[in-house]
């Protein structure tokens, strides 16, 4: 197992990067990741409040720690010197300080919880600022899917991106492809090791564990330097320099021992999180594809597959972590209990070896021993508390590696290619221009999908893309929308602001019908007129019955995702209404170019005819992918794709 994800310099470096997100020290960065944040609720202010509260708490703890010695004095007085008024006041003060102690401890927990919420919010928004920009979520998800079932090798590259050079050959000769990694590739995607597993888990579970664990230990971390310095001084006054020096040396030596166990457990937790995420991903697949599995009667197969993964992959890691945590716990407990003996050894040295208290009366000695034991034991206790953080440090180290590695990966993804491919200069009467376009698949440069495509579509023209299944029809859409990280030859141009794509598998979540049909626009405000328009469209396309799932209101969210409530045909019709809703909107740019990826594959021929007639009547430029012969009559050109990047264009 790799040692780089342990408790080491790399952890400190990565944690320092995240610290700038948790507690930004620059005034200019106060509201970068949380625009609604006020200065009084800034994490730095909360940290300061925790430090002040802990300072007061430690003072109260010091007073409470000295109270038992006062009880010893009062209870051991002779009968003629006992004063019940003094004793009663001592009881009142004891209860008062104990109540204040409990309040301050609860306040410390409360402030830590507030800090957890602040830190998690800032870190989540920080990750989202990368994840949802420049299609990084697409590249990460596709990288994850490509590597989900691969061996657990941290050196597997996510993408292999090559520039391709095709050589023209005759139809009877075998085509050869020369390929070499480009400089862009070497500095970007192909060098990203390891591939990022389960981005959703890193954003949700790993961030939660990191922020929650860190917020729990922050009060102790903040106040420990002050309390240790103060009680070291008090111990020095009682025992001399050898007292605090021996305690500090004892802590340092044991910390070095624990560091070995912390690194081992941290690496195991890091690995376990990967496998737990994969296991959860497998169960999510069952939830998503439960119906086809039931049709296949695939329960026994999935049962065996899941049991095998859990028993052969997860269980060994769980046993390894259990054994490692046993030795870490043993080391931690030995430090705690030996430390309790050490405090009395220091007192014994002061009494028997250095004879500091030979001339003190027995009654006064009882009070001194009580106070001194409290001071030395509390100093050891503070070190013990730091030592007891070992289990939490393993969680912090593992999740820091996972979260910051995720950030580093997203920063390293080369997104410049998506900005430089699209030549936006097109003629006024043209909708799309493609010149000498050649490309291959992202992870296999030998698999050429297109070679020297030249195509020009005028406004209002309609193109049908056909070919065998898997030949690369949808891949052309991916290239034209710049979401595939491939180096291409040639260029293409169209006005992206006036283009829209309908995928074969529509995307719907559990939002209201208004939000679903407005997707991906986020600025449109709901109005009564829009509700009436949506209801008319639903009625026109025989979908008015779906409002029953939202209590007859297009602004109400359903209890379940639309993907689970509607059939594939209903989803494709609802996706088409999304296009119509966008076409009728006065607040969005007018669409004149529509990409259609088998949008009628789950529909009958009559509904297909109704859809295409609607689009043809509005003189839109259409680029359709499809297999049905019935689609040909709605288009003017047919781009047929063949193997090895070959193609033909014919008029219909």
C-alpha positions as CSV (number, residue, x, y, z in Angstrom):
1,X,0.0,0.0,0.0
2,X,1.2,3.5,-0.8
3,X,2.7,5.4,2.1
4,X,2.0,8.9,0.7
5,X,-1.5,9.1,2.2
6,X,-0.4,8.8,5.8
7,X,0.5,11.3,8.6
8,X,3.4,13.0,6.9
9,X,4.7,16.1,5.2
10,X,2.3,15.7,2.4
11,X,-0.6,15.8,4.9
12,X,0.7,19.0,6.5
13,X,1.0,20.6,3.0
14,X,-2.5,19.6,2.0
15,X,-4.0,20.6,5.3
16,X,-2.3,24.0,5.0
17,X,-4.1,24.5,1.6
18,X,-7.4,23.6,3.2
19,X,-6.7,25.9,6.1
20,X,-6.9,28.9,3.8
21,X,-10.5,27.8,3.0
22,X,-11.4,27.2,6.6
23,X,-9.9,30.4,8.0
24,X,-9.0,32.9,5.3
25,X,-6.7,35.5,6.7
26,X,-7.1,37.9,3.8
27,X,-9.9,40.5,4.2
28,X,-10.5,40.3,0.5
29,X,-11.3,36.5,0.7
30,X,-13.9,36.8,3.5
31,X,-16.9,36.2,1.3
32,X,-15.4,34.4,-1.6
33,X,-17.0,31.1,-0.9
34,X,-20.0,32.3,1.1
35,X,-21.4,35.6,-0.3
36,X,-24.0,36.0,2.4
37,X,-21.5,35.7,5.3
38,X,-21.3,38.5,7.7
39,X,-18.1,39.6,9.4
40,X,-19.3,38.8,12.9
41,X,-20.0,35.2,11.8
42,X,-16.8,34.7,10.0
43,X,-14.9,31.5,11.1
44,X,-12.0,33.5,12.4
45,X,-14.3,35.4,14.8
46,X,-15.8,32.0,16.0
47,X,-12.2,30.7,16.5
48,X,-11.4,33.7,18.6
49,X,-14.6,33.2,20.6
50,X,-13.7,29.6,21.2
51,X,-10.2,30.7,22.4
52,X,-11.7,33.2,24.8
53,X,-14.2,30.8,26.1
54,X,-11.5,28.1,26.6
55,X,-9.3,30.6,28.4
56,X,-12.1,31.4,30.9
57,X,-12.9,27.7,31.2
58,X,-9.4,26.8,32.1
59,X,-9.3,29.4,34.8
60,X,-12.5,28.0,36.3
61,X,-11.1,24.5,36.0
62,X,-8.0,25.7,37.9
63,X,-10.2,27.2,40.7
64,X,-12.4,24.1,40.8
65,X,-9.2,21.9,41.0
66,X,-8.0,23.8,44.1
67,X,-11.4,23.6,45.9
68,X,-10.8,20.0,47.3
69,X,-7.7,21.2,49.2
70,X,-10.0,23.8,50.9
71,X,-12.4,21.0,51.9
72,X,-9.4,19.0,53.4
73,X,-8.4,22.1,55.4
74,X,-11.9,22.8,56.7
75,X,-12.8,19.2,57.5
76,X,-9.5,18.5,59.3
77,X,-9.8,21.6,61.6
78,X,-10.1,20.9,65.4
79,X,-13.6,21.2,66.8
80,X,-12.9,24.6,68.4
81,X,-11.7,26.1,65.1
82,X,-14.6,24.9,62.9
83,X,-16.6,27.7,61.3
84,X,-19.9,26.6,59.7
85,X,-20.4,30.0,57.9
86,X,-17.1,29.6,56.1
87,X,-17.9,26.0,55.2
88,X,-21.3,27.0,53.9
89,X,-19.8,29.7,51.7
90,X,-17.3,27.1,50.4
91,X,-20.2,24.9,49.4
92,X,-22.0,27.8,47.6
93,X,-18.8,28.7,45.8
94,X,-18.3,25.1,44.8
95,X,-21.7,24.7,43.2
96,X,-21.4,28.1,41.5
97,X,-18.0,27.3,39.9
98,X,-19.1,23.8,38.9
99,X,-22.3,25.2,37.3
100,X,-20.2,27.8,35.5
101,X,-17.7,25.1,34.4
102,X,-20.6,23.0,32.9
103,X,-22.0,26.1,31.1
104,X,-18.6,27.0,29.6
105,X,-18.0,23.4,28.5
106,X,-21.4,23.3,26.8
107,X,-20.7,26.7,25.2
108,X,-17.4,25.4,23.9
109,X,-19.3,22.4,22.3
110,X,-21.9,24.8,20.8
111,X,-19.3,27.1,19.3
112,X,-17.4,24.1,17.9
113,X,-20.6,22.9,16.2
114,X,-21.2,26.3,14.7
115,X,-17.6,26.2,13.4
116,X,-18.3,22.8,11.9
117,X,-21.3,24.2,10.0
118,X,-19.2,27.2,8.8
119,X,-16.3,25.1,7.8
120,X,-18.4,22.6,6.0
121,X,-20.3,25.3,4.1
122,X,-17.1,27.0,3.0
123,X,-15.4,23.8,1.9
124,X,-18.5,22.5,0.1
125,X,-19.0,25.8,-1.8
126,X,-15.2,25.8,-2.6
127,X,-15.4,22.3,-4.1
128,X,-18.6,23.2,-6.0
129,X,-16.9,26.2,-7.5
130,X,-14.5,23.8,-9.3
131,X,-16.8,20.8,-9.7
132,X,-19.7,22.5,-11.5
133,X,-17.6,24.7,-13.8
134,X,-16.0,23.9,-17.2
135,X,-17.8,20.5,-17.2
136,X,-15.4,19.1,-14.6
137,X,-18.3,17.0,-13.1
138,X,-18.5,15.3,-16.5
139,X,-14.9,14.5,-16.8
140,X,-14.6,13.3,-13.2
141,X,-17.7,11.1,-13.5
142,X,-16.6,9.5,-16.7
143,X,-13.1,9.0,-15.3
144,X,-14.7,7.3,-12.3
145,X,-16.8,5.1,-14.4
146,X,-13.8,4.0,-16.5
147,X,-11.9,3.2,-13.4
148,X,-14.7,1.9,-11.1
149,X,-14.1,-1.8,-11.8
150,X,-10.3,-1.6,-12.4
151,X,-7.8,-3.1,-10.0
152,X,-7.0,-0.8,-7.0
153,X,-3.9,0.6,-8.5
154,X,-3.1,4.2,-7.7
155,X,-1.0,4.6,-10.8
156,X,-3.7,4.1,-13.3
157,X,-4.0,7.3,-15.4
158,X,-7.5,8.7,-15.8
159,X,-7.3,9.6,-19.5
160,X,-4.8,9.0,-22.2
161,X,-5.1,11.9,-24.6
162,X,-3.1,11.8,-27.8
163,X,-2.9,13.9,-30.9
164,X,-3.5,11.7,-33.9
165,X,-2.0,11.7,-37.4
166,X,-4.0,9.8,-39.9
167,X,-2.5,8.5,-43.2
168,X,-4.7,8.3,-46.2
169,X,-4.8,4.7,-47.5
170,X,-6.8,2.8,-50.0
171,X,-9.9,0.9,-49.0
172,X,-8.1,-2.4,-49.4
173,X,-5.1,-1.5,-47.3
174,X,-5.0,-1.6,-43.5
175,X,-5.1,1.8,-41.9
176,X,-2.2,2.8,-39.6
177,X,-2.2,5.5,-37.0
178,X,0.9,7.2,-35.7
179,X,0.3,8.7,-32.2
180,X,2.3,10.4,-29.6
181,X,1.4,12.2,-26.3
182,X,1.2,15.9,-26.7
183,X,2.7,18.4,-24.3
184,X,-0.8,19.3,-23.2
185,X,-1.5,15.7,-22.4
186,X,1.6,15.2,-20.5
187,X,0.9,18.2,-18.3
188,X,-2.8,17.5,-17.8
189,X,-5.0,14.5,-17.9
190,X,-2.7,11.7,-18.6
191,X,-0.5,12.6,-15.7
192,X,-3.3,12.8,-13.1
193,X,-2.5,10.0,-10.7
194,X,-4.3,8.5,-9.0
195,X,-7.8,8.7,-10.7
196,X,-10.4,10.2,-8.4
197,X,-12.9,7.7,-7.1
198,X,-16.4,8.6,-6.1
199,X,-16.5,12.4,-6.3
200,X,-19.9,12.5,-4.6
201,X,-18.5,10.7,-1.6
202,X,-15.6,13.1,-1.3
203,X,-17.9,16.2,-1.5
204,X,-20.4,14.8,1.0
205,X,-19.1,12.1,3.4
206,X,-15.4,13.0,3.4
207,X,-15.9,16.7,3.9
208,X,-18.4,16.0,6.7
209,X,-16.0,13.8,8.6
210,X,-13.1,16.2,8.1
211,X,-15.0,19.3,9.3
212,X,-16.8,17.5,12.1
213,X,-13.7,15.9,13.5
214,X,-11.6,19.0,13.2
215,X,-14.2,21.2,14.9
216,X,-14.3,18.7,17.8
217,X,-10.6,19.0,18.5
218,X,-10.1,22.7,17.7
219,X,-10.9,23.9,21.3
220,X,-8.2,21.6,22.7
221,X,-5.7,22.6,20.0
222,X,-6.3,26.3,20.6
223,X,-5.9,26.4,24.4
224,X,-3.3,23.6,24.9
225,X,-0.2,25.8,24.2
226,X,-1.3,28.3,26.9
227,X,-2.4,25.7,29.5
228,X,0.7,23.6,29.0
229,X,2.9,26.6,29.3
230,X,1.1,27.8,32.5
231,X,1.0,24.4,34.2
232,X,4.6,23.7,33.2
233,X,5.5,26.9,35.1
234,X,3.5,25.8,38.2
235,X,5.1,22.3,38.1
236,X,8.5,23.9,37.8
237,X,7.9,26.0,40.9
238,X,7.1,22.8,42.8
239,X,9.5,20.2,41.4
240,X,12.2,22.3,39.7
241,X,13.1,22.0,36.0
242,X,13.2,18.2,36.0
243,X,9.4,18.0,36.5
244,X,8.2,19.7,33.4
245,X,11.2,18.6,31.4
246,X,10.5,14.9,32.2
247,X,6.8,15.3,31.3
248,X,7.6,17.0,28.0
249,X,10.2,14.3,27.1
250,X,7.8,11.6,28.0
251,X,5.2,13.2,25.7
252,X,7.6,13.6,22.8
253,X,8.9,10.1,22.9
254,X,5.4,8.6,23.0
255,X,4.2,10.9,20.2
256,X,7.0,9.5,18.0
257,X,5.8,6.0,18.8
258,X,2.1,6.9,18.1
259,X,3.1,8.6,14.8
260,X,3.9,5.2,13.3
261,X,0.5,3.8,14.2
262,X,-1.3,7.0,13.1
263,X,0.2,6.8,9.6
264,X,-0.7,3.2,9.3
265,X,-4.3,3.7,10.4
266,X,-4.6,6.8,8.2
267,X,-3.6,4.9,5.1
268,X,-6.0,2.1,5.9
269,X,-8.9,4.5,6.4
270,X,-8.0,6.2,3.1
271,X,-8.2,2.9,1.3
272,X,-11.3,1.8,3.2
273,X,-13.1,5.1,2.1
274,X,-12.4,4.2,-1.5
275,X,-13.8,0.7,-1.2
276,X,-16.8,1.9,0.9
277,X,-17.6,4.4,-1.8
278,X,-17.4,1.7,-4.5
279,X,-19.7,-0.5,-2.4
280,X,-22.2,2.3,-2.0
281,X,-21.9,3.0,-5.8
282,X,-22.8,-0.6,-6.5
283,X,-25.9,-0.4,-4.3
284,X,-26.9,2.9,-6.0
285,X,-26.8,1.0,-9.3
286,X,-29.3,-1.5,-8.0
287,X,-31.6,1.3,-6.9
288,X,-31.3,3.0,-10.4
289,X,-31.6,-0.2,-12.5
290,X,-33.9,-2.2,-10.2
291,X,-36.5,-2.9,-13.0
292,X,-34.2,-4.4,-15.6
293,X,-32.5,-6.5,-12.9
294,X,-36.0,-7.8,-11.9
295,X,-36.9,-8.6,-15.5
296,X,-33.6,-10.5,-15.8
297,X,-34.3,-12.2,-12.4
298,X,-30.8,-11.1,-11.6
299,X,-31.2,-11.2,-7.8
300,X,-29.0,-14.3,-7.3
301,X,-26.3,-13.0,-9.5
302,X,-26.2,-9.6,-7.8
303,X,-26.4,-11.3,-4.4
304,X,-23.2,-13.3,-5.2
305,X,-21.4,-10.3,-6.7
306,X,-22.1,-8.0,-3.8
307,X,-21.2,-10.7,-1.2
308,X,-17.9,-11.4,-3.0
309,X,-17.0,-7.7,-3.1
310,X,-17.8,-7.1,0.5
311,X,-16.1,-10.3,1.8
312,X,-13.0,-10.2,-0.4
313,X,-12.4,-6.4,-0.5
314,X,-14.0,-4.7,2.4
315,X,-13.8,-7.2,5.2
316,X,-9.9,-7.6,5.0
317,X,-9.6,-3.8,5.2
318,X,-11.9,-3.8,8.2
319,X,-9.8,-6.4,10.0
320,X,-6.6,-4.6,9.1
321,X,-8.0,-1.3,10.5
322,X,-9.2,-3.1,13.7
323,X,-5.8,-4.6,14.4
324,X,-4.0,-1.4,13.7
325,X,-6.4,0.6,15.9
326,X,-5.9,-2.0,18.7
327,X,-2.1,-1.2,18.8
328,X,-2.8,2.5,18.5
329,X,-5.3,2.3,21.4
330,X,-2.8,0.2,23.5
331,X,-0.2,2.9,23.0
332,X,-2.6,5.7,23.9
333,X,-3.8,4.0,27.0
334,X,-0.3,3.1,28.2
335,X,0.6,6.8,27.9
336,X,-2.5,7.8,29.9
337,X,-2.0,5.4,32.8
338,X,1.7,5.6,33.0
339,X,1.3,9.4,33.1
340,X,-0.9,9.1,36.2
341,X,1.9,7.3,38.0
342,X,4.4,9.8,36.7
343,X,2.7,12.7,38.6
344,X,3.1,10.8,41.9
345,X,6.7,10.0,41.1
346,X,7.4,13.7,40.7
347,X,5.8,14.4,44.1
348,X,7.9,11.6,45.6
349,X,11.1,13.1,44.2
350,X,10.1,16.5,45.7
351,X,9.4,15.0,49.1
352,X,12.0,12.1,49.5
353,X,14.9,13.2,47.3
354,X,14.9,17.0,47.3
355,X,13.3,17.4,50.8
356,X,11.3,20.4,49.7
357,X,8.6,20.0,52.4
358,X,10.6,18.6,55.4
359,X,9.7,21.6,57.6
360,X,6.1,21.8,56.7
361,X,3.4,20.6,59.2
362,X,1.4,17.5,58.3
363,X,-1.8,19.6,57.9
364,X,-0.1,22.0,55.6
365,X,1.5,19.1,53.7
366,X,-1.9,17.6,53.0
367,X,-3.0,20.8,51.4
368,X,0.3,21.2,49.4
369,X,0.1,17.6,48.2
370,X,-3.5,18.1,47.0
371,X,-2.6,21.3,45.2
372,X,0.7,20.1,43.8
373,X,-0.8,16.8,42.6
374,X,-3.5,18.7,40.8
375,X,-1.0,20.9,39.0
376,X,1.3,18.1,37.9
377,X,-1.5,15.7,37.1
378,X,-3.3,18.4,35.1
379,X,-0.2,19.1,33.1
380,X,0.1,15.4,32.3
381,X,-3.6,15.3,31.6
382,X,-3.3,18.1,29.0
383,X,-0.6,16.1,27.3
384,X,-2.7,13.0,27.6
385,X,-5.6,14.8,25.9
386,X,-3.3,15.7,23.0
387,X,-2.2,12.1,22.8
388,X,-5.8,10.9,22.9
389,X,-6.4,12.8,19.7
390,X,-4.6,10.0,17.7
391,X,-7.9,8.3,16.6
392,X,-9.2,11.7,15.4
393,X,-5.9,12.6,13.7
394,X,-6.2,9.4,11.6
395,X,-9.6,10.5,10.4
396,X,-8.4,14.0,9.7
397,X,-5.3,12.8,7.8
398,X,-7.2,10.3,5.7
399,X,-10.0,12.8,4.7
400,X,-7.6,15.7,4.2
401,X,-5.8,13.6,1.6
402,X,-9.0,12.6,-0.1
403,X,-10.5,16.1,-0.2
404,X,-7.3,18.0,-1.1
405,X,-6.3,15.4,-3.7
406,X,-9.8,16.0,-5.2
407,X,-9.1,19.7,-5.4
408,X,-5.6,19.1,-6.9
409,X,-7.1,16.8,-9.5
410,X,-9.8,19.3,-10.5
411,X,-7.2,22.2,-10.8
412,X,-5.0,20.1,-13.0
413,X,-7.7,19.1,-15.5
414,X,-6.8,20.8,-18.7
415,X,-9.9,22.9,-19.7
416,X,-8.2,25.2,-22.1
417,X,-8.9,22.8,-25.0
418,X,-12.7,23.4,-24.5
419,X,-12.2,27.1,-25.0
420,X,-9.9,27.1,-28.0
421,X,-11.7,24.7,-30.3
422,X,-14.8,26.7,-31.1
423,X,-14.3,29.2,-33.8
424,X,-17.2,31.6,-33.3
425,X,-16.8,33.4,-36.6
426,X,-19.5,32.1,-39.0
427,X,-21.3,33.6,-42.0
428,X,-24.7,35.3,-41.3
429,X,-26.7,32.6,-43.2
430,X,-24.8,29.7,-41.8
431,X,-25.8,27.7,-38.7
432,X,-22.9,25.3,-38.5
433,X,-19.5,25.0,-40.2
434,X,-17.1,22.0,-39.8
435,X,-13.7,22.0,-41.5
436,X,-11.3,19.0,-41.7
437,X,-12.5,17.7,-38.4
438,X,-10.6,14.6,-37.1
439,X,-10.6,13.0,-33.7
440,X,-10.4,9.7,-31.7
441,X,-11.8,8.5,-28.4
442,X,-10.2,10.1,-25.3
443,X,-8.8,6.9,-23.9
444,X,-7.7,5.2,-27.1
445,X,-6.0,7.2,-29.8
446,X,-6.0,4.2,-32.2
447,X,-9.8,4.2,-32.3
448,X,-10.4,6.9,-34.9
449,X,-14.0,8.1,-34.9
450,X,-13.8,10.9,-37.5
451,X,-11.4,11.8,-40.2
452,X,-11.5,15.1,-42.2
453,X,-15.2,15.9,-41.8
454,X,-16.2,18.9,-43.9
455,X,-19.8,20.1,-43.5
456,X,-21.7,23.4,-43.7
457,X,-25.4,23.8,-42.7
458,X,-27.3,26.8,-43.6
459,X,-30.1,28.3,-41.5
460,X,-33.1,26.1,-41.6
461,X,-31.3,23.0,-43.0
462,X,-31.9,19.6,-41.4
463,X,-29.2,16.9,-41.0
464,X,-29.8,13.3,-40.1
465,X,-26.8,11.4,-38.7
466,X,-27.0,7.6,-39.2
467,X,-24.7,4.6,-38.8
468,X,-24.3,1.4,-36.9
469,X,-24.8,1.4,-33.2
470,X,-21.5,2.4,-31.4
471,X,-20.0,3.9,-34.6
472,X,-19.6,7.4,-32.9
473,X,-22.8,9.3,-33.7
474,X,-23.2,10.7,-30.1
475,X,-19.4,11.2,-30.0
476,X,-19.7,13.8,-32.7
477,X,-22.1,15.7,-30.4
478,X,-19.7,15.4,-27.6
479,X,-16.9,16.9,-29.7
480,X,-19.1,19.7,-31.0
481,X,-20.1,20.6,-27.4
482,X,-16.4,20.4,-26.3
483,X,-17.0,18.0,-23.4
484,X,-14.6,15.4,-24.7
485,X,-10.9,16.0,-23.7
486,X,-9.5,15.0,-27.1
487,X,-7.0,16.8,-29.3
488,X,-8.6,17.3,-32.6
489,X,-7.5,18.4,-36.0
490,X,-9.7,20.9,-37.9
491,X,-12.3,23.3,-36.5
492,X,-16.0,23.9,-36.1
493,X,-18.1,26.9,-35.5
494,X,-21.7,27.7,-34.4
495,X,-23.5,30.1,-32.1
496,X,-23.6,28.2,-28.8
497,X,-25.9,30.9,-27.3
498,X,-28.6,30.0,-29.8
499,X,-28.2,26.2,-29.7
500,X,-29.9,23.5,-27.6
501,X,-29.5,19.7,-27.3
502,X,-32.0,17.1,-26.3
503,X,-30.3,13.9,-25.2
504,X,-31.6,10.3,-25.7
505,X,-31.8,9.8,-21.9
506,X,-33.5,12.9,-20.5
507,X,-32.3,14.3,-17.2
508,X,-34.9,15.0,-14.6
509,X,-34.6,15.1,-10.8
510,X,-37.2,15.8,-8.1
511,X,-37.8,19.5,-8.8
512,X,-41.1,21.2,-9.7
513,X,-42.3,20.9,-13.3
514,X,-41.6,24.6,-13.7
515,X,-38.0,24.2,-12.6
516,X,-37.6,21.0,-14.7
517,X,-38.9,22.6,-17.8
518,X,-36.8,25.8,-17.2
519,X,-33.7,23.8,-16.8
520,X,-30.9,24.9,-17.0
521,X,-32.0,28.5,-16.7
522,X,-31.9,29.8,-13.1
523,X,-33.0,33.4,-13.5
524,X,-36.6,33.0,-14.6
525,X,-39.2,33.8,-11.9
526,X,-42.4,31.7,-11.8
527,X,-45.6,33.4,-12.9
528,X,-49.2,32.4,-13.3
529,X,-48.9,32.9,-17.0
530,X,-46.1,30.4,-17.1
531,X,-48.1,27.9,-15.2
532,X,-51.0,28.2,-17.7
533,X,-48.5,27.7,-20.5
534,X,-47.0,24.6,-18.9
535,X,-50.4,23.1,-18.4
536,X,-51.4,23.8,-22.0
537,X,-48.2,22.1,-23.3
538,X,-48.7,19.1,-21.0
539,X,-52.2,18.8,-22.3
540,X,-51.1,19.1,-25.9
541,X,-48.6,16.3,-25.5
542,X,-50.8,14.0,-23.5
543,X,-48.9,14.5,-20.2
544,X,-51.4,16.5,-18.1
545,X,-51.9,13.5,-15.9
546,X,-48.5,13.9,-14.4
547,X,-49.6,16.9,-12.4
548,X,-51.3,14.5,-10.1
549,X,-47.8,13.8,-8.7
550,X,-47.4,17.4,-7.6
551,X,-50.9,18.2,-6.3
552,X,-51.9,19.9,-9.6
553,X,-49.3,22.7,-9.1
554,X,-46.4,23.0,-11.5
555,X,-44.4,24.8,-8.7
556,X,-44.6,21.9,-6.3
557,X,-41.9,19.3,-6.0
558,X,-42.8,15.6,-6.3
559,X,-42.1,13.2,-3.5
560,X,-39.9,11.1,-5.8
561,X,-37.7,11.8,-8.8
562,X,-39.5,12.1,-12.1
563,X,-37.1,9.4,-13.4
564,X,-38.9,7.0,-11.1
565,X,-42.4,8.2,-11.7
566,X,-42.5,8.4,-15.5
567,X,-42.0,5.8,-18.3
568,X,-39.1,6.3,-20.8
569,X,-41.7,7.6,-23.4
570,X,-43.2,10.1,-21.0
571,X,-39.7,11.3,-20.1
572,X,-38.8,11.9,-23.8
573,X,-42.1,13.8,-24.3
574,X,-41.4,15.9,-21.2
575,X,-37.9,16.5,-22.5
576,X,-39.4,17.8,-25.8
577,X,-41.7,20.1,-23.8
578,X,-38.6,21.5,-22.2
579,X,-37.4,22.5,-25.7
580,X,-40.8,24.0,-26.5
581,X,-40.9,25.9,-23.2
582,X,-37.5,27.3,-24.0
583,X,-38.5,28.3,-27.6
584,X,-41.6,30.2,-26.3
585,X,-39.7,32.0,-23.6
586,X,-39.1,35.7,-24.2
587,X,-36.4,35.9,-21.5
588,X,-33.9,33.5,-23.2
589,X,-32.0,33.8,-26.5
590,X,-33.8,32.6,-29.5
591,X,-32.8,29.1,-30.4
592,X,-32.2,28.4,-34.1
593,X,-30.0,25.2,-33.9
594,X,-31.2,22.1,-32.2
595,X,-29.3,18.9,-31.6
596,X,-31.5,15.8,-31.2
597,X,-30.0,12.5,-30.0
598,X,-32.5,9.8,-30.7
599,X,-35.2,11.7,-28.9
600,X,-38.0,9.5,-30.3
601,X,-36.4,6.1,-29.6
602,X,-39.1,5.3,-26.9
603,X,-42.0,6.9,-28.8
604,X,-44.5,5.7,-31.4
605,X,-44.3,6.9,-35.0
606,X,-47.3,9.2,-34.7
607,X,-45.8,11.1,-31.8
608,X,-42.5,11.3,-33.7
609,X,-44.2,12.8,-36.7
610,X,-45.9,15.4,-34.5
611,X,-42.6,16.4,-32.9
612,X,-40.7,16.8,-36.1
613,X,-43.5,18.6,-37.9
614,X,-43.6,21.1,-35.1
615,X,-39.9,21.8,-35.5
616,X,-39.9,21.8,-39.3
617,X,-42.8,24.4,-39.3
618,X,-40.6,26.7,-37.2
619,X,-37.8,26.5,-39.7
620,X,-35.2,25.4,-37.1
621,X,-31.8,24.0,-38.1
622,X,-31.9,20.4,-36.9
623,X,-29.1,17.9,-36.4
624,X,-30.7,14.5,-35.5
625,X,-29.3,11.1,-34.6
626,X,-31.5,8.2,-35.3
627,X,-31.9,4.7,-36.7
628,X,-35.5,4.8,-38.0
629,X,-36.2,5.1,-41.6
630,X,-39.2,7.3,-40.8
631,X,-36.8,10.1,-39.8
632,X,-35.4,10.5,-43.3
633,X,-38.5,12.4,-44.6
634,X,-38.0,15.2,-42.0
635,X,-34.4,15.9,-43.1
636,X,-32.6,17.2,-46.1
637,X,-29.1,15.7,-45.6
638,X,-27.9,12.3,-44.4
639,X,-24.4,12.0,-42.7
640,X,-23.7,8.3,-42.6
641,X,-20.7,7.2,-40.4
642,X,-18.5,4.2,-41.0
643,X,-15.6,2.5,-39.4
644,X,-12.2,4.1,-39.2
645,X,-13.6,7.6,-39.4
646,X,-15.0,7.3,-42.8
647,X,-18.3,9.0,-43.7
648,X,-20.6,9.9,-46.6
649,X,-23.0,12.8,-47.1
650,X,-26.0,12.5,-49.3
651,X,-29.1,14.6,-50.1
652,X,-32.5,13.2,-49.1
